Amino acid sequence: MIKQTFLILSFFFTCVAAIAFAAEGEQQTREVVQKTGDVLAVPIGQQSPALMASSRPHSGMSKSAVQAHFGAPLEMHDAVGNPPISSWVYETFTVYFEGDHVIHSVLKNIPANGATVPNVEE
């Protein structure tokens, strides 16, 4: 009977010690993350109403129609992949083409506070 009691108490204290040790290790891990974690600010994708309402190419326009309406792009990226997708970069938006026709145009993120947006392609 004494041996059984001793084994039960021994098992109980071992479990309590293991739980306490695990909780302490978890708390230390949380503290390290909280002390060394970096803050990453991600834009929410909101644009000014004026920019959202601005004219930009719509799906189905030809390259010649885009250039006639919006002028020459700042950059022209060659087609890649199959189907071939190319892009033209303008000051406030980028246009994506499949072959000779627009498939999408995307506004650039222009922060309201004038801060610069890092180039993620570098």
Biopython code that builds the backbone (N, CA, C, O; Angstrom):
import numpy as np
from Bio.PDB.StructureBuilder import StructureBuilder

atoms = [
    (1, "MET", "N", (0.807, -1.192, 0.000)),
    (1, "MET", "CA", (0.000, 0.000, 0.000)),
    (1, "MET", "C", (0.857, 1.266, 0.000)),
    (1, "MET", "O", (0.557, 2.232, -0.701)),
    (2, "ILE", "N", (1.917, 1.246, 0.787)),
    (2, "ILE", "CA", (2.823, 2.398, 0.857)),
    (2, "ILE", "C", (3.525, 2.565, -0.486)),
    (2, "ILE", "O", (3.730, 3.684, -0.956)),
    (3, "LYS", "N", (3.885, 1.461, -1.087)),
    (3, "LYS", "CA", (4.559, 1.509, -2.391)),
    (3, "LYS", "C", (3.632, 2.112, -3.447)),
    (3, "LYS", "O", (4.069, 2.923, -4.265)),
    (4, "GLN", "N", (2.352, 1.719, -3.434)),
    (4, "GLN", "CA", (1.388, 2.271, -4.397)),
    (4, "GLN", "C", (1.195, 3.761, -4.166)),
    (4, "GLN", "O", (1.153, 4.526, -5.129)),
    (5, "THR", "N", (1.082, 4.182, -2.948)),
    (5, "THR", "CA", (0.924, 5.595, -2.612)),
    (5, "THR", "C", (2.143, 6.376, -3.077)),
    (5, "THR", "O", (2.018, 7.462, -3.643)),
    (6, "PHE", "N", (3.315, 5.818, -2.837)),
    (6, "PHE", "CA", (4.549, 6.475, -3.258)),
    (6, "PHE", "C", (4.590, 6.612, -4.788)),
    (6, "PHE", "O", (4.970, 7.667, -5.294)),
    (7, "LEU", "N", (4.213, 5.584, -5.518)),
    (7, "LEU", "CA", (4.213, 5.635, -6.976)),
    (7, "LEU", "C", (3.203, 6.659, -7.499)),
    (7, "LEU", "O", (3.495, 7.392, -8.443)),
    (8, "ILE", "N", (2.023, 6.709, -6.892)),
    (8, "ILE", "CA", (0.992, 7.668, -7.315)),
    (8, "ILE", "C", (1.472, 9.089, -7.060)),
    (8, "ILE", "O", (1.349, 9.954, -7.928)),
    (9, "LEU", "N", (2.023, 9.334, -5.866)),
    (9, "LEU", "CA", (2.541, 10.679, -5.542)),
    (9, "LEU", "C", (3.706, 11.045, -6.450)),
    (9, "LEU", "O", (3.810, 12.180, -6.914)),
    (10, "SER", "N", (4.567, 10.090, -6.696)),
    (10, "SER", "CA", (5.714, 10.332, -7.583)),
    (10, "SER", "C", (5.237, 10.696, -8.986)),
    (10, "SER", "O", (5.750, 11.636, -9.593)),
    (11, "PHE", "N", (4.266, 9.960, -9.498)),
    (11, "PHE", "CA", (3.702, 10.237, -10.814)),
    (11, "PHE", "C", (3.031, 11.612, -10.835)),
    (11, "PHE", "O", (3.201, 12.374, -11.787)),
    (12, "PHE", "N", (2.260, 11.931, -9.770)),
    (12, "PHE", "CA", (1.573, 13.215, -9.670)),
    (12, "PHE", "C", (2.577, 14.369, -9.706)),
    (12, "PHE", "O", (2.394, 15.319, -10.467)),
    (13, "PHE", "N", (3.628, 14.300, -8.900)),
    (13, "PHE", "CA", (4.616, 15.382, -8.852)),
    (13, "PHE", "C", (5.413, 15.488, -10.154)),
    (13, "PHE", "O", (5.811, 16.583, -10.551)),
    (14, "THR", "N", (5.643, 14.371, -10.805)),
    (14, "THR", "CA", (6.313, 14.402, -12.099)),
    (14, "THR", "C", (5.453, 15.124, -13.127)),
    (14, "THR", "O", (5.956, 15.924, -13.916)),
    (15, "CYS", "N", (4.146, 14.836, -13.116)),
    (15, "CYS", "CA", (3.225, 15.512, -14.049)),
    (15, "CYS", "C", (3.154, 17.003, -13.752)),
    (15, "CYS", "O", (3.195, 17.815, -14.676)),
    (16, "VAL", "N", (3.049, 17.372, -12.496)),
    (16, "VAL", "CA", (2.990, 18.787, -12.116)),
    (16, "VAL", "C", (4.271, 19.490, -12.552)),
    (16, "VAL", "O", (4.209, 20.595, -13.092)),
    (17, "ALA", "N", (5.414, 18.881, -12.334)),
    (17, "ALA", "CA", (6.693, 19.485, -12.726)),
    (17, "ALA", "C", (6.776, 19.632, -14.247)),
    (17, "ALA", "O", (7.264, 20.650, -14.739)),
    (18, "ALA", "N", (6.311, 18.639, -14.992)),
    (18, "ALA", "CA", (6.351, 18.707, -16.452)),
    (18, "ALA", "C", (5.455, 19.816, -16.969)),
    (18, "ALA", "O", (5.833, 20.549, -17.883)),
    (19, "ILE", "N", (4.262, 19.944, -16.387)),
    (19, "ILE", "CA", (3.333, 21.002, -16.809)),
    (19, "ILE", "C", (3.917, 22.373, -16.487)),
    (19, "ILE", "O", (3.852, 23.285, -17.311)),
    (20, "ALA", "N", (4.485, 22.523, -15.299)),
    (20, "ALA", "CA", (5.084, 23.805, -14.906)),
    (20, "ALA", "C", (6.256, 24.151, -15.813)),
    (20, "ALA", "O", (6.405, 25.303, -16.221)),
    (21, "PHE", "N", (7.088, 23.166, -16.133)),
    (21, "PHE", "CA", (8.240, 23.399, -17.007)),
    (21, "PHE", "C", (7.781, 23.795, -18.409)),
    (21, "PHE", "O", (8.346, 24.709, -19.009)),
    (22, "ALA", "N", (6.763, 23.116, -18.934)),
    (22, "ALA", "CA", (6.247, 23.438, -20.271)),
    (22, "ALA", "C", (5.650, 24.833, -20.291)),
    (22, "ALA", "O", (5.870, 25.582, -21.242)),
    (23, "ALA", "N", (4.900, 25.197, -19.263)),
    (23, "ALA", "CA", (4.295, 26.528, -19.203)),
    (23, "ALA", "C", (5.365, 27.604, -19.115)),
    (23, "ALA", "O", (5.252, 28.651, -19.752)),
    (24, "GLU", "N", (6.405, 27.347, -18.323)),
    (24, "GLU", "CA", (7.491, 28.325, -18.205)),
    (24, "GLU", "C", (8.221, 28.487, -19.531)),
    (24, "GLU", "O", (8.543, 29.611, -19.918)),
    (25, "GLY", "N", (8.487, 27.395, -20.234)),
    (25, "GLY", "CA", (9.149, 27.462, -21.539)),
    (25, "GLY", "C", (8.310, 28.201, -22.557)),
    (25, "GLY", "O", (8.833, 28.970, -23.362)),
    (26, "GLU", "N", (6.984, 27.965, -22.522)),
    (26, "GLU", "CA", (6.081, 28.652, -23.449)),
    (26, "GLU", "C", (6.061, 30.151, -23.164)),
    (26, "GLU", "O", (6.062, 30.961, -24.091)),
    (27, "GLN", "N", (6.042, 30.522, -21.883)),
    (27, "GLN", "CA", (6.035, 31.949, -21.532)),
    (27, "GLN", "C", (7.339, 32.601, -21.975)),
    (27, "GLN", "O", (7.325, 33.719, -22.492)),
    (28, "GLN", "N", (8.466, 31.918, -21.780)),
    (28, "GLN", "CA", (9.745, 32.475, -22.218)),
    (28, "GLN", "C", (9.745, 32.659, -23.724)),
    (28, "GLN", "O", (10.245, 33.669, -24.220)),
    (29, "THR", "N", (9.201, 31.716, -24.452)),
    (29, "THR", "CA", (9.132, 31.830, -25.905)),
    (29, "THR", "C", (8.289, 33.032, -26.298)),
    (29, "THR", "O", (8.683, 33.791, -27.184)),
    (30, "ARG", "N", (7.147, 33.225, -25.667)),
    (30, "ARG", "CA", (6.298, 34.368, -25.963)),
    (30, "ARG", "C", (7.029, 35.674, -25.683)),
    (30, "ARG", "O", (6.936, 36.621, -26.464)),
    (31, "GLU", "N", (7.760, 35.727, -24.560)),
    (31, "GLU", "CA", (8.469, 36.950, -24.209)),
    (31, "GLU", "C", (9.542, 37.270, -25.244)),
    (31, "GLU", "O", (9.715, 38.433, -25.608)),
    (32, "VAL", "N", (10.257, 36.270, -25.717)),
    (32, "VAL", "CA", (11.297, 36.496, -26.714)),
    (32, "VAL", "C", (10.685, 37.023, -28.006)),
    (32, "VAL", "O", (11.213, 37.955, -28.613)),
    (33, "VAL", "N", (9.568, 36.426, -28.427)),
    (33, "VAL", "CA", (8.899, 36.880, -29.646)),
    (33, "VAL", "C", (8.434, 38.314, -29.482)),
    (33, "VAL", "O", (8.583, 39.127, -30.394)),
    (34, "GLN", "N", (7.871, 38.629, -28.322)),
    (34, "GLN", "CA", (7.382, 39.974, -28.088)),
    (34, "GLN", "C", (8.519, 40.981, -28.055)),
    (34, "GLN", "O", (8.332, 42.123, -28.476)),
    (35, "LYS", "N", (9.682, 40.598, -27.570)),
    (35, "LYS", "CA", (10.810, 41.524, -27.459)),
    (35, "LYS", "C", (11.582, 41.671, -28.761)),
    (35, "LYS", "O", (12.177, 42.720, -29.010)),
    (36, "THR", "N", (11.583, 40.638, -29.594)),
    (36, "THR", "CA", (12.410, 40.686, -30.795)),
    (36, "THR", "C", (11.620, 40.732, -32.092)),
    (36, "THR", "O", (12.224, 40.827, -33.160)),
    (37, "GLY", "N", (10.296, 40.670, -32.043)),
    (37, "GLY", "CA", (9.480, 40.646, -33.252)),
    (37, "GLY", "C", (9.552, 41.958, -34.023)),
    (37, "GLY", "O", (9.625, 43.029, -33.421)),
    (38, "ASP", "N", (9.531, 41.880, -35.341)),
    (38, "ASP", "CA", (9.520, 43.056, -36.197)),
    (38, "ASP", "C", (8.079, 43.441, -36.497)),
    (38, "ASP", "O", (7.191, 42.590, -36.536)),
    (39, "VAL", "N", (7.863, 44.723, -36.706)),
    (39, "VAL", "CA", (6.544, 45.216, -37.077)),
    (39, "VAL", "C", (6.522, 45.384, -38.590)),
    (39, "VAL", "O", (7.384, 46.052, -39.161)),
    (40, "LEU", "N", (5.553, 44.787, -39.221)),
    (40, "LEU", "CA", (5.416, 44.864, -40.670)),
    (40, "LEU", "C", (4.111, 45.577, -40.993)),
    (40, "LEU", "O", (3.029, 45.072, -40.694)),
    (41, "ALA", "N", (4.218, 46.755, -41.604)),
    (41, "ALA", "CA", (3.026, 47.514, -41.979)),
    (41, "ALA", "C", (2.638, 47.145, -43.399)),
    (41, "ALA", "O", (3.427, 47.317, -44.328)),
    (42, "VAL", "N", (1.430, 46.639, -43.569)),
    (42, "VAL", "CA", (0.942, 46.226, -44.876)),
    (42, "VAL", "C", (-0.155, 47.192, -45.308)),
    (42, "VAL", "O", (-1.137, 47.366, -44.586)),
    (43, "PRO", "N", (-0.006, 47.826, -46.480)),
    (43, "PRO", "CA", (-1.068, 48.733, -46.935)),
    (43, "PRO", "C", (-2.374, 47.980, -47.130)),
    (43, "PRO", "O", (-2.378, 46.819, -47.540)),
    (44, "ILE", "N", (-3.468, 48.641, -46.839)),
    (44, "ILE", "CA", (-4.766, 47.977, -46.936)),
    (44, "ILE", "C", (-5.368, 48.054, -48.330)),
    (44, "ILE", "O", (-6.459, 47.533, -48.562)),
    (45, "GLY", "N", (-4.672, 48.696, -49.259)),
    (45, "GLY", "CA", (-5.156, 48.729, -50.637)),
    (45, "GLY", "C", (-6.146, 49.834, -50.910)),
    (45, "GLY", "O", (-6.755, 49.857, -51.980)),
    (46, "GLN", "N", (-6.327, 50.743, -49.985)),
    (46, "GLN", "CA", (-7.246, 51.850, -50.201)),
    (46, "GLN", "C", (-6.556, 52.911, -51.053)),
    (46, "GLN", "O", (-5.382, 53.212, -50.838)),
    (47, "GLN", "N", (-7.265, 53.467, -52.001)),
    (47, "GLN", "CA", (-6.766, 54.549, -52.839)),
    (47, "GLN", "C", (-7.688, 55.739, -52.682)),
    (47, "GLN", "O", (-8.823, 55.601, -52.226)),
    (48, "SER", "N", (-7.204, 56.897, -53.057)),
    (48, "SER", "CA", (-8.046, 58.079, -52.972)),
    (48, "SER", "C", (-9.207, 57.939, -53.955)),
    (48, "SER", "O", (-9.050, 57.313, -55.004)),
    (49, "PRO", "N", (-10.367, 58.508, -53.634)),
    (49, "PRO", "CA", (-11.519, 58.416, -54.548)),
    (49, "PRO", "C", (-11.210, 58.982, -55.936)),
    (49, "PRO", "O", (-11.695, 58.467, -56.944)),
    (50, "ALA", "N", (-10.396, 60.050, -55.984)),
    (50, "ALA", "CA", (-10.061, 60.646, -57.279)),
    (50, "ALA", "C", (-9.263, 59.671, -58.131)),
    (50, "ALA", "O", (-9.487, 59.569, -59.337)),
    (51, "LEU", "N", (-8.328, 58.950, -57.505)),
    (51, "LEU", "CA", (-7.515, 57.991, -58.246)),
    (51, "LEU", "C", (-8.361, 56.795, -58.685)),
    (51, "LEU", "O", (-8.205, 56.297, -59.800)),
    (52, "MET", "N", (-9.248, 56.341, -57.818)),
    (52, "MET", "CA", (-10.111, 55.208, -58.173)),
    (52, "MET", "C", (-11.016, 55.546, -59.353)),
    (52, "MET", "O", (-11.329, 54.679, -60.168)),
    (53, "ALA", "N", (-11.438, 56.806, -59.444)),
    (53, "ALA", "CA", (-12.347, 57.220, -60.517)),
    (53, "ALA", "C", (-11.607, 57.587, -61.800)),
    (53, "ALA", "O", (-12.233, 57.808, -62.837)),
    (54, "SER", "N", (-10.279, 57.652, -61.734)),
    (54, "SER", "CA", (-9.525, 58.057, -62.922)),
    (54, "SER", "C", (-9.661, 57.016, -64.035)),
    (54, "SER", "O", (-9.894, 55.834, -63.780)),
    (55, "SER", "N", (-9.510, 57.478, -65.246)),
    (55, "SER", "CA", (-9.633, 56.612, -66.418)),
    (55, "SER", "C", (-8.411, 55.711, -66.519)),
    (55, "SER", "O", (-7.281, 56.155, -66.317)),
    (56, "ARG", "N", (-8.644, 54.466, -66.828)),
    (56, "ARG", "CA", (-7.547, 53.531, -67.108)),
    (56, "ARG", "C", (-8.070, 52.491, -68.090)),
    (56, "ARG", "O", (-9.283, 52.351, -68.249)),
    (57, "PRO", "N", (-7.173, 51.760, -68.753)),
    (57, "PRO", "CA", (-7.601, 50.804, -69.778)),
    (57, "PRO", "C", (-8.560, 49.750, -69.230)),
    (57, "PRO", "O", (-8.439, 49.319, -68.083)),
    (58, "HIS", "N", (-9.499, 49.350, -70.052)),
    (58, "HIS", "CA", (-10.445, 48.316, -69.666)),
    (58, "HIS", "C", (-10.192, 47.043, -70.456)),
    (58, "HIS", "O", (-9.554, 47.061, -71.509)),
    (59, "SER", "N", (-10.694, 45.961, -69.941)),
    (59, "SER", "CA", (-10.503, 44.654, -70.551)),
    (59, "SER", "C", (-10.981, 44.645, -72.000)),
    (59, "SER", "O", (-12.064, 45.139, -72.316)),
    (60, "GLY", "N", (-10.155, 44.074, -72.870)),
    (60, "GLY", "CA", (-10.510, 43.940, -74.277)),
    (60, "GLY", "C", (-9.901, 45.001, -75.181)),
    (60, "GLY", "O", (-9.872, 44.816, -76.398)),
    (61, "MET", "N", (-9.406, 46.123, -74.618)),
    (61, "MET", "CA", (-8.786, 47.161, -75.469)),
    (61, "MET", "C", (-7.524, 46.606, -76.125)),
    (61, "MET", "O", (-6.829, 45.775, -75.540)),
    (62, "SER", "N", (-7.232, 47.063, -77.327)),
    (62, "SER", "CA", (-6.008, 46.638, -78.002)),
    (62, "SER", "C", (-4.837, 47.497, -77.528)),
    (62, "SER", "O", (-5.036, 48.572, -76.963)),
    (63, "LYS", "N", (-3.628, 47.020, -77.760)),
    (63, "LYS", "CA", (-2.433, 47.783, -77.395)),
    (63, "LYS", "C", (-2.415, 49.137, -78.099)),
    (63, "LYS", "O", (-2.055, 50.149, -77.499)),
    (64, "SER", "N", (-2.805, 49.150, -79.376)),
    (64, "SER", "CA", (-2.789, 50.418, -80.115)),
    (64, "SER", "C", (-3.812, 51.399, -79.546)),
    (64, "SER", "O", (-3.556, 52.602, -79.517)),
    (65, "ALA", "N", (-4.975, 50.901, -79.090)),
    (65, "ALA", "CA", (-5.988, 51.776, -78.493)),
    (65, "ALA", "C", (-5.506, 52.317, -77.148)),
    (65, "ALA", "O", (-5.750, 53.480, -76.826)),
    (66, "VAL", "N", (-4.829, 51.488, -76.369)),
    (66, "VAL", "CA", (-4.280, 51.940, -75.082)),
    (66, "VAL", "C", (-3.252, 53.040, -75.306)),
    (66, "VAL", "O", (-3.272, 54.070, -74.632)),
    (67, "GLN", "N", (-2.354, 52.812, -76.260)),
    (67, "GLN", "CA", (-1.311, 53.804, -76.523)),
    (67, "GLN", "C", (-1.920, 55.086, -77.091)),
    (67, "GLN", "O", (-1.451, 56.175, -76.761)),
    (68, "ALA", "N", (-2.935, 54.991, -77.923)),
    (68, "ALA", "CA", (-3.576, 56.179, -78.492)),
    (68, "ALA", "C", (-4.294, 56.988, -77.404)),
    (68, "ALA", "O", (-4.289, 58.218, -77.447)),
    (69, "HIS", "N", (-4.904, 56.312, -76.441)),
    (69, "HIS", "CA", (-5.673, 56.998, -75.400)),
    (69, "HIS", "C", (-4.806, 57.475, -74.235)),
    (69, "HIS", "O", (-5.044, 58.559, -73.702)),
    (70, "PHE", "N", (-3.794, 56.680, -73.825)),
    (70, "PHE", "CA", (-3.008, 56.989, -72.624)),
    (70, "PHE", "C", (-1.573, 57.402, -72.917)),
    (70, "PHE", "O", (-0.837, 57.769, -72.001)),
    (71, "GLY", "N", (-1.167, 57.348, -74.177)),
    (71, "GLY", "CA", (0.191, 57.724, -74.535)),
    (71, "GLY", "C", (1.162, 56.572, -74.348)),
    (71, "GLY", "O", (0.774, 55.449, -74.026)),
    (72, "ALA", "N", (2.434, 56.879, -74.560)),
    (72, "ALA", "CA", (3.470, 55.853, -74.438)),
    (72, "ALA", "C", (3.684, 55.497, -72.968)),
    (72, "ALA", "O", (3.692, 56.385, -72.115)),
    (73, "PRO", "N", (3.857, 54.212, -72.662)),
    (73, "PRO", "CA", (4.082, 53.813, -71.274)),
    (73, "PRO", "C", (5.492, 54.199, -70.806)),
    (73, "PRO", "O", (6.379, 54.445, -71.623)),
    (74, "LEU", "N", (5.684, 54.248, -69.493)),
    (74, "LEU", "CA", (7.006, 54.510, -68.927)),
    (74, "LEU", "C", (7.921, 53.309, -69.134)),
    (74, "LEU", "O", (9.116, 53.463, -69.382)),
    (75, "GLU", "N", (7.346, 52.106, -69.029)),
    (75, "GLU", "CA", (8.097, 50.856, -69.226)),
    (75, "GLU", "C", (7.218, 49.868, -69.980)),
    (75, "GLU", "O", (5.995, 49.863, -69.834)),
    (76, "MET", "N", (7.866, 49.025, -70.797)),
    (76, "MET", "CA", (7.165, 47.951, -71.503)),
    (76, "MET", "C", (7.895, 46.643, -71.177)),
    (76, "MET", "O", (9.090, 46.508, -71.441)),
    (77, "HIS", "N", (7.168, 45.689, -70.603)),
    (77, "HIS", "CA", (7.762, 44.400, -70.265)),
    (77, "HIS", "C", (7.331, 43.362, -71.301)),
    (77, "HIS", "O", (6.147, 43.227, -71.609)),
    (78, "ASP", "N", (8.305, 42.639, -71.829)),
    (78, "ASP", "CA", (8.045, 41.623, -72.850)),
    (78, "ASP", "C", (7.124, 40.523, -72.323)),
    (78, "ASP", "O", (7.019, 40.294, -71.118)),
    (79, "ALA", "N", (6.471, 39.861, -73.254)),
    (79, "ALA", "CA", (5.558, 38.764, -72.927)),
    (79, "ALA", "C", (6.325, 37.564, -72.397)),
    (79, "ALA", "O", (7.413, 37.238, -72.872)),
    (80, "VAL", "N", (5.729, 36.912, -71.399)),
    (80, "VAL", "CA", (6.295, 35.675, -70.850)),
    (80, "VAL", "C", (5.163, 34.674, -70.679)),
    (80, "VAL", "O", (4.004, 35.053, -70.514)),
    (81, "GLY", "N", (5.510, 33.400, -70.719)),
    (81, "GLY", "CA", (4.548, 32.339, -70.453)),
    (81, "GLY", "C", (3.691, 31.968, -71.634)),
    (81, "GLY", "O", (3.859, 32.477, -72.742)),
    (82, "ASN", "N", (2.755, 31.055, -71.367)),
    (82, "ASN", "CA", (1.835, 30.583, -72.381)),
    (82, "ASN", "C", (0.450, 30.499, -71.757)),
    (82, "ASN", "O", (0.237, 29.603, -70.939)),
    (83, "PRO", "N", (-0.474, 31.334, -72.068)),
    (83, "PRO", "CA", (-0.446, 32.353, -73.117)),
    (83, "PRO", "C", (0.515, 33.487, -72.754)),
    (83, "PRO", "O", (0.799, 33.718, -71.579)),
    (84, "PRO", "N", (1.010, 34.188, -73.773)),
    (84, "PRO", "CA", (1.979, 35.255, -73.525)),
    (84, "PRO", "C", (1.334, 36.455, -72.826)),
    (84, "PRO", "O", (0.390, 37.051, -73.347)),
    (85, "ILE", "N", (1.850, 36.805, -71.641)),
    (85, "ILE", "CA", (1.360, 37.938, -70.863)),
    (85, "ILE", "C", (2.456, 38.997, -70.819)),
    (85, "ILE", "O", (3.577, 38.729, -70.388)),
    (86, "SER", "N", (2.118, 40.205, -71.272)),
    (86, "SER", "CA", (3.061, 41.323, -71.221)),
    (86, "SER", "C", (2.433, 42.426, -70.380)),
    (86, "SER", "O", (1.246, 42.378, -70.058)),
    (87, "SER", "N", (3.246, 43.422, -70.026)),
    (87, "SER", "CA", (2.692, 44.531, -69.243)),
    (87, "SER", "C", (3.330, 45.847, -69.643)),
    (87, "SER", "O", (4.478, 45.902, -70.084)),
    (88, "TRP", "N", (2.548, 46.906, -69.476)),
    (88, "TRP", "CA", (2.997, 48.270, -69.688)),
    (88, "TRP", "C", (2.784, 49.022, -68.382)),
    (88, "TRP", "O", (1.738, 48.907, -67.742)),
    (89, "VAL", "N", (3.791, 49.786, -68.002)),
    (89, "VAL", "CA", (3.731, 50.533, -66.750)),
    (89, "VAL", "C", (3.530, 52.015, -67.044)),
    (89, "VAL", "O", (4.297, 52.627, -67.787)),
    (90, "TYR", "N", (2.484, 52.578, -66.446)),
    (90, "TYR", "CA", (2.203, 54.012, -66.524)),
    (90, "TYR", "C", (2.421, 54.614, -65.136)),
    (90, "TYR", "O", (2.720, 53.890, -64.187)),
    (91, "GLU", "N", (2.273, 55.916, -65.017)),
    (91, "GLU", "CA", (2.548, 56.586, -63.748)),
    (91, "GLU", "C", (1.655, 56.090, -62.609)),
    (91, "GLU", "O", (2.147, 55.877, -61.501)),
    (92, "THR", "N", (0.375, 55.904, -62.851)),
    (92, "THR", "CA", (-0.545, 55.533, -61.774)),
    (92, "THR", "C", (-1.121, 54.125, -61.885)),
    (92, "THR", "O", (-1.848, 53.689, -60.992)),
    (93, "PHE", "N", (-0.813, 53.410, -62.956)),
    (93, "PHE", "CA", (-1.352, 52.067, -63.117)),
    (93, "PHE", "C", (-0.440, 51.222, -64.000)),
    (93, "PHE", "O", (0.438, 51.739, -64.690)),
    (94, "THR", "N", (-0.671, 49.912, -63.961)),
    (94, "THR", "CA", (0.017, 48.953, -64.831)),
    (94, "THR", "C", (-1.052, 48.204, -65.601)),
    (94, "THR", "O", (-2.078, 47.815, -65.044)),
    (95, "VAL", "N", (-0.800, 48.002, -66.903)),
    (95, "VAL", "CA", (-1.754, 47.300, -67.774)),
    (95, "VAL", "C", (-1.158, 45.948, -68.152)),
    (95, "VAL", "O", (0.014, 45.857, -68.517)),
    (96, "TYR", "N", (-1.976, 44.898, -68.061)),
    (96, "TYR", "CA", (-1.542, 43.552, -68.434)),
    (96, "TYR", "C", (-2.280, 43.120, -69.699)),
    (96, "TYR", "O", (-3.493, 43.278, -69.830)),
    (97, "PHE", "N", (-1.496, 42.570, -70.618)),
    (97, "PHE", "CA", (-2.037, 42.146, -71.907)),
    (97, "PHE", "C", (-1.856, 40.647, -72.086)),
    (97, "PHE", "O", (-0.850, 40.074, -71.666)),
    (98, "GLU", "N", (-2.840, 40.024, -72.713)),
    (98, "GLU", "CA", (-2.676, 38.669, -73.229)),
    (98, "GLU", "C", (-2.680, 38.820, -74.729)),
    (98, "GLU", "O", (-3.701, 39.154, -75.330)),
    (99, "GLY", "N", (-1.522, 38.570, -75.338)),
    (99, "GLY", "CA", (-1.381, 38.840, -76.767)),
    (99, "GLY", "C", (-1.452, 40.341, -77.001)),
    (99, "GLY", "O", (-0.608, 41.091, -76.512)),
    (100, "ASP", "N", (-2.464, 40.781, -77.753)),
    (100, "ASP", "CA", (-2.602, 42.199, -78.108)),
    (100, "ASP", "C", (-3.742, 42.894, -77.348)),
    (100, "ASP", "O", (-4.046, 44.053, -77.630)),
    (101, "HIS", "N", (-4.372, 42.208, -76.395)),
    (101, "HIS", "CA", (-5.552, 42.780, -75.733)),
    (101, "HIS", "C", (-5.396, 42.860, -74.210)),
    (101, "HIS", "O", (-4.784, 41.994, -73.584)),
    (102, "VAL", "N", (-5.966, 43.920, -73.636)),
    (102, "VAL", "CA", (-5.916, 44.137, -72.191)),
    (102, "VAL", "C", (-6.711, 43.052, -71.478)),
    (102, "VAL", "O", (-7.844, 42.745, -71.850)),
    (103, "ILE", "N", (-6.098, 42.476, -70.445)),
    (103, "ILE", "CA", (-6.842, 41.534, -69.597)),
    (103, "ILE", "C", (-7.098, 42.138, -68.216)),
    (103, "ILE", "O", (-8.011, 41.708, -67.511)),
    (104, "HIS", "N", (-6.283, 43.150, -67.822)),
    (104, "HIS", "CA", (-6.473, 43.764, -66.508)),
    (104, "HIS", "C", (-5.611, 45.016, -66.408)),
    (104, "HIS", "O", (-4.548, 45.103, -67.023)),
    (105, "SER", "N", (-6.083, 45.984, -65.625)),
    (105, "SER", "CA", (-5.245, 47.135, -65.282)),
    (105, "SER", "C", (-5.327, 47.314, -63.771)),
    (105, "SER", "O", (-6.396, 47.165, -63.178)),
    (106, "VAL", "N", (-4.190, 47.633, -63.152)),
    (106, "VAL", "CA", (-4.083, 47.686, -61.700)),
    (106, "VAL", "C", (-3.514, 49.030, -61.279)),
    (106, "VAL", "O", (-2.480, 49.465, -61.787)),
    (107, "LEU", "N", (-4.204, 49.694, -60.336)),
    (107, "LEU", "CA", (-3.692, 50.952, -59.792)),
    (107, "LEU", "C", (-2.442, 50.685, -58.960)),
    (107, "LEU", "O", (-2.338, 49.652, -58.298)),
    (108, "LYS", "N", (-1.494, 51.620, -58.999)),
    (108, "LYS", "CA", (-0.317, 51.531, -58.147)),
    (108, "LYS", "C", (-0.669, 52.018, -56.760)),
    (108, "LYS", "O", (-1.549, 52.862, -56.592)),
    (109, "ASN", "N", (0.027, 51.480, -55.758)),
    (109, "ASN", "CA", (-0.164, 51.934, -54.380)),
    (109, "ASN", "C", (0.593, 53.249, -54.218)),
    (109, "ASN", "O", (1.823, 53.271, -54.274)),
    (110, "ILE", "N", (-0.131, 54.330, -54.021)),
    (110, "ILE", "CA", (0.481, 55.645, -53.824)),
    (110, "ILE", "C", (0.080, 56.119, -52.430)),
    (110, "ILE", "O", (-1.046, 56.575, -52.234)),
    (111, "PRO", "N", (1.004, 56.014, -51.442)),
    (111, "PRO", "CA", (0.669, 56.390, -50.071)),
    (111, "PRO", "C", (0.225, 57.844, -49.972)),
    (111, "PRO", "O", (0.790, 58.719, -50.629)),
    (112, "ALA", "N", (-0.787, 58.097, -49.150)),
    (112, "ALA", "CA", (-1.323, 59.443, -48.981)),
    (112, "ALA", "C", (-0.338, 60.366, -48.282)),
    (112, "ALA", "O", (-0.384, 61.580, -48.480)),
    (113, "ASN", "N", (0.559, 59.806, -47.462)),
    (113, "ASN", "CA", (1.490, 60.631, -46.704)),
    (113, "ASN", "C", (2.770, 60.951, -47.477)),
    (113, "ASN", "O", (3.679, 61.568, -46.922)),
    (114, "GLY", "N", (2.856, 60.553, -48.714)),
    (114, "GLY", "CA", (4.022, 60.857, -49.540)),
    (114, "GLY", "C", (5.210, 59.926, -49.322)),
    (114, "GLY", "O", (6.266, 60.126, -49.924)),
    (115, "ALA", "N", (5.057, 58.912, -48.473)),
    (115, "ALA", "CA", (6.149, 57.964, -48.235)),
    (115, "ALA", "C", (6.378, 57.128, -49.489)),
    (115, "ALA", "O", (5.464, 56.933, -50.290)),
    (116, "THR", "N", (7.579, 56.648, -49.649)),
    (116, "THR", "CA", (7.889, 55.811, -50.795)),
    (116, "THR", "C", (7.548, 54.359, -50.487)),
    (116, "THR", "O", (7.639, 53.926, -49.338)),
    (117, "VAL", "N", (7.165, 53.624, -51.491)),
    (117, "VAL", "CA", (6.838, 52.214, -51.362)),
    (117, "VAL", "C", (8.039, 51.410, -51.855)),
    (117, "VAL", "O", (8.475, 51.602, -52.990)),
    (118, "PRO", "N", (8.592, 50.503, -51.017)),
    (118, "PRO", "CA", (9.766, 49.731, -51.460)),
    (118, "PRO", "C", (9.413, 48.819, -52.627)),
    (118, "PRO", "O", (8.299, 48.304, -52.722)),
    (119, "ASN", "N", (10.391, 48.631, -53.514)),
    (119, "ASN", "CA", (10.211, 47.755, -54.659)),
    (119, "ASN", "C", (10.478, 46.320, -54.188)),
    (119, "ASN", "O", (11.606, 45.993, -53.821)),
    (120, "VAL", "N", (9.459, 45.469, -54.194)),
    (120, "VAL", "CA", (9.602, 44.115, -53.701)),
    (120, "VAL", "C", (10.297, 43.192, -54.674)),
    (120, "VAL", "O", (10.630, 42.064, -54.312)),
    (121, "GLU", "N", (10.527, 43.632, -55.897)),
    (121, "GLU", "CA", (11.176, 42.797, -56.902)),
    (121, "GLU", "C", (12.691, 42.814, -56.771)),
    (121, "GLU", "O", (13.369, 41.990, -57.386)),
    (122, "GLU", "N", (13.233, 43.730, -55.989)),
    (122, "GLU", "CA", (14.690, 43.838, -55.853)),
    (122, "GLU", "C", (15.237, 42.764, -54.978)),
    (122, "GLU", "O", (16.446, 42.705, -54.755)),
]
sb = StructureBuilder()
sb.init_structure("model")
sb.init_model(0)
sb.init_chain("A")
sb.init_seg("    ")
for serial, (resi, resn, name, xyz) in enumerate(atoms, 1):
    if name == "N":
        sb.init_residue(resn, " ", resi, " ")
    sb.init_atom(name, np.array(xyz, "f"), 0.0, 1.0, " ", f" {name:<3s}", serial, name[0])
structure = sb.get_structure()
